[in-house]
Amino acid sequence: MNKTDTQKWKEDIAKSVDFYNQWFLEFAPKAYLETRHQTSEKVENAFRLTNDLRDLTAEILRNNPAILPALRMSTCPPLARDRLINLANVSPSLVKSLENGKLPVRKNEAEVTEQLKRILQMISRLLDPTILGWLSERETSPGEARTRAASVIADRLCGSEADPIIRNAQEQRQLTLLENWLLHRRYQKIDRQKYDSITNIPAGFFGIRYSVLVERQAVKPIQIPVDLVVRPFKKQKNKQIVLIE
């Protein structure tokens, strides 16, 4: 362990960065290409359903809620989900449901329609004139401009969707490395059915993705998610549980 030998930290960091870069070059291009293909189809579908973004109506969005991410990426600047929620003053749960391809349950129909209208009014107001020139020029057939616009929007959407995919894969890679490291040192992976709390994890065991209850003075306790929980062997001086994030 180099926790007190700060001179070795730079070397450790360099190795970590190199390791990640190697993994990224092998994984990221494939993930991006797969996502790019999927987002291209989503944008083409959104264009088709909305007459190349000429017809943005609550009815269309109600019947095709999954087109919302492509619509968000058609604006200037592209709208993050939370920014759209704030600007349009709509329910976060509504937007989340739409982007999952469905309408929220137990919502007043008139209220949903009103919020859909506000979403589309904001998107219409911010549609990117640089790539969607046919909307202002009233062209009947955007031709090549449509192809270029669809490509730009697909790239924007791809970036917003590929990044979480890469982050999730990177997290799993890190957990797998840590798990293998611990198994190589005779630690055992915990059976979550037997040990559902970190307080009763025996020495020499580890568990993945536990929630830790944190007591706070005069404030209600909260649950904090932790990636990895390790109880060192008894023979080690430090018998405390180690939490790794």
HUVENJO-V815021 format. One record per helix or strand of 2 or more residues. SS is the DSSP state (H for helix, E for strand). FROM is the first residue (numbers start at 1). LEN is the number of residues. If there is no record, write none. Layout:
<<SS;FROM;LEN> <SS;FROM;LEN>>
//
This chain:
<<H;6;44> <H;58;6> <H;65;8> <H;81;8> <H;92;8> <H;109;18> <H;134;4> <H;144;41> <E;188;2> <H;198;3> <E;205;12> <E;219;13> <E;241;4>>
//
